[in-house]
Amino acid sequence: MLNDSNASAPHSIRSPDSGDLVDIEHQRSRVVRKPPPAKFGAIDVGSNSVHLVMAEISPEGDFRIIGRDKDMVRLGEGGFSEHLLTDRAMHDGLAALKRFAKMAALKGVTRLRAVATAAVREATNGGDFVERVRDELGIQLHVISPEEEARLIYLAVRHTVDLGDQPNLIVDIGGGSVEVLIGTADQPLVLSSVKLGSSRLAELFIRSDPPTIGELKTLRRYMEVQIRPVLRRIGPCRPVRCIGTSGTIENIATVLAYRRGTREIESINQLRMTRPELKALLAELAGLTRAERRALHGLESARVDSIIPGTMLLHMLLKIFDLPGLDFCDMALREGIILDHLARQRAHLVARAMWPDPRTRSVIELGERCGYRAEHAEQVARLACSLFDQLRALHALPERYRELLRFACLLHDIGYLISHKGHHKHSYYLIRNGGLKGFEDQEIELIANLARYHRKGRPKKSHYSFGNLAVNERRVLRLLIPMLRLANALDRTHYSVVEAVSCEVLADRIRIGVRSDKDVELELWTAKRQSAAFEDAFGRPLDVYVDRPEPREAPIDDECDTDRDRTGSKAP
């Protein structure tokens, strides 16, 4: 038998330098192990196509693309004139999203963010589609504003291209809208969106095969008029180059590359295009039938109609800004979603300034611990408090209930920390047990109940949370809940598109005007679904309508000629 003093421990080895025993397990315990990379997926539900991009994110905040796919669903097809998503479009959209969700799961994606743009944003039944995506697939589809869409595109282009310190024109032509941006490497100078998407224009203006001269002239004139507000915003700024992104521009560039004799697209540099090339392509496309356009080498069959307005718009923008051509960027909205996610994660590490009011500070700290979306929470609180103020003659509640309503609005969604399903009930639990400071137990219970009933079923005495309240508190709650629900509905997209609300109390009804100069179809759709609870609480029918600000457009010059740039010089 070996002497114990000469035998090595089973988890030890002798150092080759000193001959001393080294405890392997102890050394392993001292090694700092990095957490594994996270996998994040971004889905862009556009008017023409649905895109999926999956990325692996390192602990340091870098990312690499691990997979991507797209489906030419054409969600907006046939619905731009009526502002409706067709049954076929919704069916195809759901099928694409279901397939993408399975792909993401197979790749090990743990977080998925899906956004929808113009087609869903403008459709009166866009809310129905959002609900079906949530109920059938378990995916929360976020309908983003045009400004947010432009911002995300800017993030993607800035990440990919060295924009330098001079202004760049960035163009993204989608199916429902075109995003026109001016930006440098430091910041976006102008973020704008115009309803000049290629599919929208094809549906509204091109009826003949091939298109008639009259149709093309009408289309061109419409583009000229619609682009003017953007030119006024840009003002005297002169971009030094144009960068294009999106599937429409990529497909135009691909067709042009094959026309030059390219056999295979191997580099993004092959997708550069010049203004004369675009002019020649537009002239050719205008005389071709659909069948002849479909035969063009490199043209995707789903873009056989939209390529004409897309090419015309791109050529027009290059002429207006007197730019010789365009460079293509292969990152767009979906990559912008990934970059935005990374920025938000880093922002959580930055300390927030302390709030002077201890009650407010405690509420904000609880919200931050639960990962709340501050912009949405504050917008709901602003709208709910406005409703409270304007309906005082009906509810006659003391001022202290306005403060509790505001706190409930700030915390109503914190239940997402636990789960999307039933998150309103999780919000109740977190508020009750979140350690709020400076509140009486009765106040915390009322705040928690308001959050509990911001969605789904109305309060009942049989519900434990509601039944334990005093009779007077239950009466107060029944008056406050409809205000929170309506305010939450009016920020359905979470992008604060509603500027203000105005209440008019009449003898036979209550009229609420929603002031906005943006698309609020989804907000109105959701608000109308919350009208029953409001009407029961206040005893009068509710009428919610859009209160549009008066347009202040400059008069249209019928002699406008886009062959001239904005300085009056004839473009080459």
C-alpha positions as semicolon CSV with decimal commas, in nm:
position;residue;x (nm);y (nm);z (nm)
1;M;0,000;0,000;0,000
2;L;0,128;0,346;-0,085
3;N;0,198;0,596;0,191
4;D;-0,067;0,872;0,198
5;S;0,199;1,143;0,204
6;N;0,338;1,030;-0,132
7;A;0,002;0,973;-0,305
8;S;-0,165;1,246;-0,509
9;A;-0,526;1,336;-0,425
10;P;-0,770;1,220;-0,693
11;H;-0,837;1,583;-0,801
12;S;-0,475;1,706;-0,776
13;I;-0,171;1,711;-1,006
14;R;0,193;1,803;-0,951
15;S;0,311;2,136;-1,090
16;P;0,586;2,076;-1,352
17;D;0,767;2,386;-1,222
18;S;0,766;2,348;-0,841
19;G;0,662;1,987;-0,795
20;D;0,390;2,098;-0,551
21;L;0,042;1,947;-0,555
22;V;-0,220;2,164;-0,726
23;D;-0,590;2,121;-0,644
24;I;-0,764;2,116;-0,984
25;E;-1,114;2,173;-0,846
26;H;-0,996;2,478;-0,649
27;Q;-0,833;2,623;-0,959
28;R;-1,148;2,564;-1,165
29;S;-1,358;2,743;-0,903
30;R;-1,142;3,053;-0,947
31;V;-1,204;3,072;-1,322
32;V;-1,457;3,342;-1,418
33;R;-1,697;3,188;-1,665
34;K;-1,879;3,412;-1,910
35;P;-2,251;3,357;-1,953
36;P;-2,342;3,186;-2,280
37;P;-2,444;3,408;-2,574
38;A;-2,813;3,494;-2,589
39;K;-3,013;3,434;-2,905
40;F;-3,256;3,702;-3,019
41;G;-3,496;3,705;-3,313
42;A;-3,650;4,001;-3,499
43;I;-3,954;3,972;-3,725
44;D;-4,055;4,252;-3,962
45;V;-4,417;4,218;-4,081
46;G;-4,419;4,450;-4,381
47;S;-4,676;4,528;-4,647
48;N;-4,490;4,325;-4,910
49;S;-4,302;4,064;-4,713
50;V;-4,238;3,916;-4,371
51;H;-3,872;3,888;-4,264
52;L;-3,702;3,694;-3,986
53;V;-3,348;3,765;-3,867
54;M;-3,186;3,570;-3,582
55;A;-2,877;3,686;-3,398
56;E;-2,642;3,553;-3,134
57;I;-2,560;3,825;-2,881
58;S;-2,239;3,803;-2,682
59;P;-2,214;3,912;-2,315
60;E;-2,008;4,211;-2,438
61;G;-2,302;4,332;-2,649
62;D;-2,177;4,230;-2,996
63;F;-2,391;4,021;-3,228
64;R;-2,365;3,798;-3,531
65;I;-2,642;3,687;-3,764
66;I;-2,710;3,313;-3,732
67;G;-3,004;3,285;-3,971
68;R;-3,256;3,474;-4,179
69;D;-3,558;3,405;-4,399
70;K;-3,838;3,591;-4,574
71;D;-4,181;3,519;-4,716
72;M;-4,345;3,738;-4,983
73;V;-4,682;3,740;-4,810
74;R;-4,798;4,077;-4,955
75;L;-5,006;4,149;-4,649
76;G;-5,125;4,483;-4,785
77;E;-5,232;4,350;-5,126
78;G;-5,587;4,446;-5,216
79;G;-5,641;4,642;-4,895
80;F;-5,479;4,983;-4,939
81;S;-5,782;5,151;-5,094
82;E;-6,027;5,010;-4,836
83;H;-5,783;5,010;-4,540
84;L;-5,853;4,642;-4,479
85;L;-5,643;4,329;-4,451
86;T;-5,800;4,061;-4,667
87;D;-5,877;3,717;-4,525
88;R;-5,620;3,565;-4,758
89;A;-5,352;3,812;-4,651
90;M;-5,413;3,743;-4,281
91;H;-5,409;3,365;-4,340
92;D;-5,079;3,387;-4,528
93;G;-4,931;3,622;-4,268
94;L;-5,019;3,386;-3,984
95;A;-4,870;3,091;-4,174
96;A;-4,544;3,279;-4,227
97;L;-4,523;3,382;-3,862
98;K;-4,594;3,028;-3,746
99;R;-4,312;2,895;-3,963
100;F;-4,072;3,164;-3,842
101;A;-4,158;3,093;-3,477
102;K;-4,067;2,726;-3,531
103;M;-3,741;2,821;-3,701
104;A;-3,650;3,051;-3,413
105;A;-3,725;2,780;-3,158
106;L;-3,504;2,531;-3,344
107;K;-3,220;2,786;-3,342
108;G;-3,254;2,827;-2,967
109;V;-3,388;3,184;-2,982
110;T;-3,509;3,281;-2,635
111;R;-3,646;3,628;-2,712
112;L;-3,846;3,725;-3,018
113;R;-3,964;4,075;-3,109
114;A;-4,211;4,112;-3,395
115;V;-4,312;4,449;-3,540
116;A;-4,570;4,543;-3,803
117;T;-4,568;4,850;-4,026
118;A;-4,799;5,033;-4,269
119;A;-5,036;4,756;-4,380
120;V;-5,136;4,659;-4,025
121;R;-5,099;5,013;-3,890
122;E;-5,355;5,159;-4,133
123;A;-5,603;4,872;-4,157
124;T;-5,929;4,910;-3,967
125;N;-5,907;4,536;-3,889
126;G;-5,536;4,550;-3,803
127;G;-5,630;4,490;-3,439
128;D;-5,801;4,166;-3,536
129;F;-5,480;4,046;-3,700
130;V;-5,271;4,145;-3,396
131;E;-5,510;3,951;-3,169
132;R;-5,502;3,643;-3,390
133;V;-5,121;3,646;-3,392
134;R;-5,123;3,663;-3,012
135;D;-5,400;3,409;-2,952
136;E;-5,304;3,153;-3,217
137;L;-4,924;3,181;-3,208
138;G;-4,844;3,337;-2,871
139;I;-4,650;3,617;-3,043
140;Q;-4,694;3,978;-2,934
141;L;-4,699;4,179;-3,259
142;H;-4,601;4,543;-3,196
143;V;-4,746;4,793;-3,445
144;I;-4,481;5,065;-3,470
145;S;-4,524;5,426;-3,574
146;P;-4,378;5,563;-3,901
147;E;-4,122;5,763;-3,703
148;E;-4,011;5,455;-3,511
149;E;-3,983;5,262;-3,837
150;A;-3,756;5,533;-3,979
151;R;-3,545;5,542;-3,661
152;L;-3,484;5,167;-3,667
153;I;-3,384;5,183;-4,035
154;Y;-3,136;5,460;-3,950
155;L;-2,982;5,245;-3,674
156;A;-2,928;4,958;-3,920
157;V;-2,774;5,174;-4,193
158;R;-2,547;5,360;-3,949
159;H;-2,425;5,026;-3,813
160;T;-2,336;4,903;-4,162
161;V;-2,220;5,212;-4,353
162;D;-1,971;5,481;-4,255
163;L;-2,199;5,783;-4,286
164;G;-1,927;6,034;-4,198
165;D;-2,002;6,390;-4,089
166;Q;-2,183;6,499;-4,406
167;P;-2,559;6,447;-4,455
168;N;-2,666;6,129;-4,635
169;L;-3,000;6,060;-4,802
170;I;-3,131;5,720;-4,686
171;V;-3,428;5,570;-4,871
172;D;-3,627;5,260;-4,780
173;I;-3,913;5,179;-5,018
174;G;-4,157;4,937;-4,862
175;G;-4,490;4,811;-4,981
176;G;-4,702;5,064;-4,791
177;S;-4,467;5,355;-4,725
178;V;-4,130;5,501;-4,813
179;E;-3,897;5,619;-4,538
180;V;-3,685;5,920;-4,637
181;L;-3,408;6,002;-4,391
182;I;-3,126;6,250;-4,369
183;G;-2,848;6,152;-4,131
184;T;-2,483;6,157;-4,038
185;A;-2,280;5,912;-3,834
186;D;-2,365;6,114;-3,522
187;Q;-2,741;6,147;-3,553
188;P;-3,047;6,140;-3,778
189;L;-3,129;6,493;-3,893
190;V;-3,467;6,415;-4,054
191;L;-3,682;6,105;-4,001
192;S;-3,987;6,101;-4,229
193;S;-4,232;5,853;-4,373
194;V;-4,466;5,903;-4,669
195;K;-4,747;5,677;-4,792
196;L;-4,572;5,612;-5,123
197;G;-4,501;5,241;-5,088
198;S;-4,456;5,057;-5,416
199;S;-4,741;4,809;-5,362
200;R;-4,978;5,084;-5,249
201;L;-4,905;5,293;-5,561
202;A;-4,936;4,996;-5,796
203;E;-5,274;4,905;-5,647
204;L;-5,410;5,259;-5,655
205;F;-5,282;5,385;-5,992
206;I;-5,187;5,106;-6,232
207;R;-5,492;4,936;-6,382
208;S;-5,386;4,868;-6,742
209;D;-5,144;4,615;-6,886
210;P;-4,911;4,769;-6,984
211;P;-4,983;5,092;-6,793
212;T;-5,111;5,381;-7,002
213;I;-4,929;5,712;-7,037
214;G;-5,212;5,876;-6,846
215;E;-5,177;5,635;-6,553
216;L;-4,802;5,696;-6,534
217;K;-4,849;6,074;-6,547
218;T;-5,110;6,061;-6,270
219;L;-4,881;5,840;-6,063
220;R;-4,588;6,075;-6,110
221;R;-4,795;6,381;-6,023
222;Y;-4,922;6,212;-5,704
223;M;-4,565;6,133;-5,599
224;E;-4,460;6,494;-5,654
225;V;-4,739;6,628;-5,435
226;Q;-4,693;6,373;-5,155
227;I;-4,317;6,423;-5,131
228;R;-4,336;6,801;-5,088
229;P;-4,387;6,804;-4,708
230;V;-4,069;6,596;-4,672
231;L;-3,873;6,838;-4,890
232;R;-3,993;7,129;-4,676
233;R;-3,871;6,947;-4,363
234;I;-3,531;6,880;-4,519
235;G;-3,500;7,243;-4,628
236;P;-3,167;7,358;-4,772
237;C;-2,975;7,051;-4,653
238;R;-2,791;6,892;-4,948
239;P;-2,706;6,522;-4,901
240;V;-2,374;6,409;-5,045
241;R;-2,489;6,059;-5,141
242;C;-2,788;5,825;-5,142
243;I;-2,806;5,491;-4,960
244;G;-3,095;5,257;-5,035
245;T;-3,227;4,964;-4,838
246;S;-3,525;4,724;-4,848
247;G;-3,633;4,445;-5,079
248;T;-3,777;4,674;-5,346
249;I;-3,450;4,862;-5,395
250;E;-3,247;4,542;-5,376
251;N;-3,458;4,384;-5,648
252;I;-3,426;4,691;-5,873
253;A;-3,050;4,684;-5,821
254;T;-3,042;4,311;-5,900
255;V;-3,228;4,362;-6,230
256;L;-2,983;4,640;-6,323
257;A;-2,683;4,424;-6,233
258;Y;-2,800;4,148;-6,468
259;R;-2,863;4,406;-6,740
260;R;-2,495;4,501;-6,713
261;G;-2,399;4,142;-6,783
262;T;-2,339;4,022;-6,427
263;R;-2,377;3,645;-6,412
264;E;-2,402;3,605;-6,035
265;I;-2,443;3,853;-5,749
266;E;-2,143;3,788;-5,525
267;S;-2,084;4,128;-5,365
268;I;-2,301;4,408;-5,236
269;N;-2,092;4,645;-5,450
270;Q;-2,258;4,491;-5,756
271;L;-2,589;4,637;-5,637
272;R;-2,485;4,998;-5,687
273;M;-2,690;5,183;-5,947
274;T;-2,670;5,509;-6,138
275;R;-2,940;5,760;-6,222
276;P;-2,910;5,705;-6,599
277;E;-2,953;5,329;-6,542
278;L;-3,272;5,391;-6,347
279;K;-3,406;5,624;-6,614
280;A;-3,345;5,366;-6,887
281;L;-3,501;5,086;-6,680
282;L;-3,810;5,297;-6,606
283;A;-3,857;5,373;-6,974
284;E;-3,836;5,003;-7,058
285;L;-4,069;4,890;-6,778
286;A;-4,335;5,141;-6,879
287;G;-4,383;4,965;-7,213
288;L;-4,381;4,604;-7,092
289;T;-4,680;4,389;-7,007
290;R;-4,694;4,198;-6,678
291;A;-4,588;3,879;-6,857
292;E;-4,292;4,056;-7,017
293;R;-4,188;4,212;-6,687
294;R;-4,208;3,874;-6,516
295;A;-3,956;3,742;-6,771
296;L;-3,694;4,002;-6,674
297;H;-3,383;3,831;-6,536
298;G;-3,359;3,888;-6,161
299;L;-3,708;4,030;-6,102
300;E;-3,902;3,858;-5,823
301;S;-4,245;3,752;-5,946
302;A;-4,414;3,909;-5,643
303;R;-4,279;4,252;-5,748
304;V;-4,394;4,241;-6,108
305;D;-4,643;4,526;-6,044
306;S;-4,466;4,726;-5,774
307;I;-4,136;4,758;-5,959
308;I;-4,272;5,037;-6,182
309;P;-4,371;5,282;-5,905
310;G;-4,066;5,178;-5,704
311;T;-3,829;5,260;-5,990
312;M;-4,012;5,586;-6,068
313;L;-3,995;5,704;-5,706
314;L;-3,628;5,618;-5,666
315;H;-3,537;5,799;-5,989
316;M;-3,743;6,102;-5,881
317;L;-3,563;6,129;-5,546
318;L;-3,220;6,110;-5,709
319;K;-3,321;6,389;-5,950
320;I;-3,465;6,611;-5,678
321;F;-3,143;6,594;-5,475
322;D;-2,922;6,592;-5,786
323;L;-2,741;6,273;-5,685
324;P;-2,564;6,057;-5,944
325;G;-2,663;5,718;-5,806
326;L;-2,728;5,497;-5,507
327;D;-2,534;5,256;-5,286
328;F;-2,726;4,958;-5,146
329;C;-2,720;4,861;-4,778
330;D;-2,818;4,504;-4,693
331;M;-2,933;4,583;-4,338
332;A;-3,274;4,734;-4,274
333;L;-3,560;4,746;-4,023
334;R;-3,516;4,393;-3,879
335;E;-3,146;4,450;-3,805
336;G;-3,245;4,784;-3,654
337;I;-3,470;4,595;-3,412
338;I;-3,169;4,392;-3,296
339;L;-2,953;4,702;-3,252
340;D;-3,232;4,877;-3,060
341;H;-3,264;4,575;-2,832
342;L;-2,891;4,590;-2,758
343;A;-2,912;4,961;-2,679
344;R;-3,203;4,909;-2,441
345;Q;-3,016;4,634;-2,258
346;R;-2,716;4,862;-2,208
347;A;-2,941;5,145;-2,093
348;H;-3,057;4,933;-1,800
349;L;-2,706;4,958;-1,658
350;V;-2,723;5,339;-1,644
351;A;-2,840;5,480;-1,311
352;R;-3,163;5,679;-1,323
353;A;-3,196;6,018;-1,156
354;M;-3,379;6,007;-0,826
355;W;-3,742;6,128;-0,816
356;P;-3,804;6,392;-0,547
357;D;-4,144;6,252;-0,438
358;P;-4,087;5,933;-0,233
359;R;-4,418;5,775;-0,339
360;T;-4,348;5,837;-0,707
361;R;-3,988;5,722;-0,658
362;S;-4,106;5,396;-0,504
363;V;-4,349;5,335;-0,791
364;I;-4,083;5,406;-1,055
365;E;-3,830;5,182;-0,881
366;L;-4,080;4,895;-0,876
367;G;-4,155;4,952;-1,244
368;E;-3,786;4,949;-1,330
369;R;-3,723;4,632;-1,129
370;C;-3,998;4,466;-1,330
371;G;-3,867;4,594;-1,666
372;Y;-4,162;4,819;-1,745
373;R;-4,180;5,025;-2,065
374;A;-4,167;5,377;-1,927
375;E;-4,283;5,555;-2,245
376;H;-4,602;5,350;-2,270
377;A;-4,673;5,366;-1,897
378;E;-4,632;5,744;-1,885
379;Q;-4,850;5,794;-2,195
380;V;-5,130;5,586;-2,041
381;A;-5,097;5,783;-1,717
382;R;-5,113;6,115;-1,903
383;L;-5,426;6,019;-2,095
384;A;-5,600;5,864;-1,793
385;C;-5,537;6,172;-1,580
386;S;-5,672;6,391;-1,859
387;L;-5,991;6,181;-1,867
388;F;-6,016;6,206;-1,488
389;D;-5,987;6,586;-1,500
390;Q;-6,240;6,633;-1,779
391;L;-6,499;6,395;-1,631
392;R;-6,497;6,539;-1,276
393;A;-6,858;6,654;-1,312
394;L;-6,963;6,290;-1,355
395;H;-6,742;6,101;-1,110
396;A;-6,696;6,370;-0,839
397;L;-6,396;6,184;-0,692
398;P;-6,144;6,351;-0,458
399;E;-5,802;6,448;-0,594
400;R;-5,620;6,169;-0,409
401;Y;-5,781;5,913;-0,640
402;R;-5,624;6,088;-0,941
403;E;-5,281;6,020;-0,793
404;L;-5,363;5,653;-0,731
405;L;-5,497;5,621;-1,086
406;R;-5,169;5,762;-1,217
407;F;-4,963;5,515;-1,013
408;A;-5,178;5,225;-1,136
409;C;-5,121;5,335;-1,497
410;L;-4,745;5,340;-1,443
411;L;-4,749;4,983;-1,307
412;H;-5,035;4,820;-1,500
413;D;-4,810;4,609;-1,727
414;I;-4,537;4,499;-1,483
415;G;-4,690;4,150;-1,477
416;Y;-4,512;4,086;-1,809
417;L;-4,209;4,013;-1,589
418;I;-4,374;3,682;-1,499
419;S;-4,568;3,597;-1,814
420;H;-4,760;3,754;-2,099
421;K;-5,053;3,523;-2,034
422;G;-5,256;3,662;-1,747
423;H;-5,010;3,945;-1,694
424;H;-5,282;4,167;-1,542
425;K;-5,316;3,918;-1,254
426;H;-4,939;3,903;-1,217
427;S;-4,935;4,285;-1,200
428;Y;-5,176;4,266;-0,902
429;Y;-4,945;4,024;-0,720
430;L;-4,630;4,226;-0,787
431;I;-4,786;4,553;-0,671
432;R;-4,925;4,394;-0,354
433;N;-4,588;4,238;-0,271
434;G;-4,350;4,489;-0,429
435;G;-4,264;4,680;-0,114
436;L;-4,410;5,016;-0,217
437;K;-4,304;5,281;0,035
438;G;-4,513;5,571;0,163
439;F;-4,853;5,409;0,098
440;E;-5,132;5,287;0,322
441;D;-5,229;4,921;0,272
442;Q;-5,570;5,031;0,141
443;E;-5,402;5,251;-0,123
444;I;-5,176;4,969;-0,240
445;E;-5,478;4,739;-0,265
446;L;-5,664;4,991;-0,481
447;I;-5,362;5,046;-0,710
448;A;-5,318;4,670;-0,744
449;N;-5,686;4,620;-0,827
450;L;-5,677;4,891;-1,092
451;A;-5,383;4,714;-1,258
452;R;-5,561;4,379;-1,216
453;Y;-5,865;4,500;-1,412
454;H;-5,695;4,702;-1,686
455;R;-5,784;4,420;-1,929
456;K;-5,996;4,108;-1,963
457;G;-6,292;4,052;-1,724
458;R;-6,461;4,318;-1,516
459;P;-6,451;4,308;-1,133
460;K;-6,687;4,078;-0,944
461;K;-6,755;4,038;-0,573
462;S;-6,654;3,673;-0,610
463;H;-6,300;3,783;-0,704
464;Y;-6,080;3,773;-0,395
465;S;-5,897;4,096;-0,482
466;F;-6,215;4,294;-0,542
467;G;-6,438;4,137;-0,277
468;N;-6,207;4,238;0,009
469;L;-6,242;4,609;-0,069
470;A;-6,481;4,831;0,125
471;V;-6,809;4,917;-0,049
472;N;-6,700;5,275;-0,118
473;E;-6,364;5,160;-0,262
474;R;-6,543;4,919;-0,493
475;R;-6,757;5,209;-0,620
476;V;-6,446;5,420;-0,680
477;L;-6,276;5,133;-0,860
478;R;-6,571;5,088;-1,096
479;L;-6,532;5,453;-1,199
480;L;-6,153;5,450;-1,237
481;I;-6,116;5,121;-1,425
482;P;-6,288;5,247;-1,747
483;M;-6,054;5,549;-1,756
484;L;-5,744;5,329;-1,730
485;R;-5,879;5,085;-1,988
486;L;-5,963;5,360;-2,235
487;A;-5,626;5,532;-2,185
488;N;-5,446;5,201;-2,235
489;A;-5,648;5,136;-2,551
490;L;-5,548;5,478;-2,688
491;D;-5,182;5,373;-2,673
492;R;-5,237;5,028;-2,821
493;T;-4,925;5,056;-3,041
494;H;-4,711;5,180;-2,747
495;Y;-4,583;5,470;-2,960
496;S;-4,775;5,763;-2,809
497;V;-4,950;5,852;-3,135
498;V;-5,235;6,025;-2,948
499;E;-5,145;6,384;-2,863
500;A;-5,445;6,461;-2,643
501;V;-5,806;6,371;-2,567
502;S;-6,102;6,606;-2,531
503;C;-6,423;6,510;-2,346
504;E;-6,764;6,656;-2,415
505;V;-7,037;6,549;-2,172
506;L;-7,380;6,574;-2,334
507;A;-7,721;6,486;-2,197
508;D;-7,748;6,169;-2,406
509;R;-7,382;6,065;-2,454
510;I;-7,014;6,134;-2,393
511;R;-6,797;6,233;-2,690
512;I;-6,421;6,181;-2,668
513;G;-6,206;6,336;-2,938
514;V;-5,870;6,174;-3,007
515;R;-5,627;6,436;-3,132
516;S;-5,356;6,302;-3,363
517;D;-5,207;6,367;-3,704
518;K;-5,089;6,006;-3,732
519;D;-5,257;5,673;-3,812
520;V;-5,465;5,579;-3,507
521;E;-5,682;5,303;-3,655
522;L;-5,555;5,043;-3,409
523;E;-5,609;5,277;-3,114
524;L;-5,967;5,354;-3,223
525;W;-6,041;4,986;-3,283
526;T;-5,919;4,899;-2,933
527;A;-6,095;5,195;-2,768
528;K;-6,429;5,099;-2,917
529;R;-6,390;4,751;-2,767
530;Q;-6,358;4,912;-2,424
531;S;-6,667;5,133;-2,463
532;A;-6,910;4,897;-2,286
533;A;-6,736;4,921;-1,947
534;F;-6,714;5,299;-1,983
535;E;-7,082;5,330;-2,072
536;D;-7,188;5,114;-1,777
537;A;-6,982;5,320;-1,533
538;F;-7,100;5,662;-1,652
539;G;-7,449;5,571;-1,770
540;R;-7,424;5,719;-2,120
541;P;-7,320;5,595;-2,464
542;L;-6,959;5,667;-2,562
543;D;-6,859;5,814;-2,897
544;V;-6,484;5,806;-2,976
545;Y;-6,372;5,994;-3,286
546;V;-6,055;6,134;-3,444
547;D;-6,005;6,505;-3,391
548;R;-5,763;6,590;-3,672
549;P;-5,563;6,915;-3,647
550;E;-5,625;7,156;-3,933
551;P;-5,380;7,090;-4,219
552;R;-5,135;7,368;-4,288
553;E;-4,999;7,266;-4,625
554;A;-4,857;7,518;-4,869
555;P;-5,064;7,568;-5,186
556;I;-4,990;7,323;-5,464
557;D;-4,813;7,468;-5,765
558;D;-4,968;7,305;-6,070
559;E;-4,662;7,392;-6,273
560;C;-4,433;7,183;-6,049
561;D;-4,176;6,996;-6,257
562;T;-3,952;6,739;-6,091
563;D;-3,715;6,771;-6,386
564;R;-3,599;7,077;-6,191
565;D;-3,429;7,044;-5,858
566;R;-3,536;7,249;-5,558
567;T;-3,299;7,535;-5,648
568;G;-3,471;7,582;-5,981
569;S;-3,190;7,440;-6,195
570;K;-3,266;7,189;-6,467
571;A;-3,155;6,842;-6,360
572;P;-2,931;6,656;-6,606
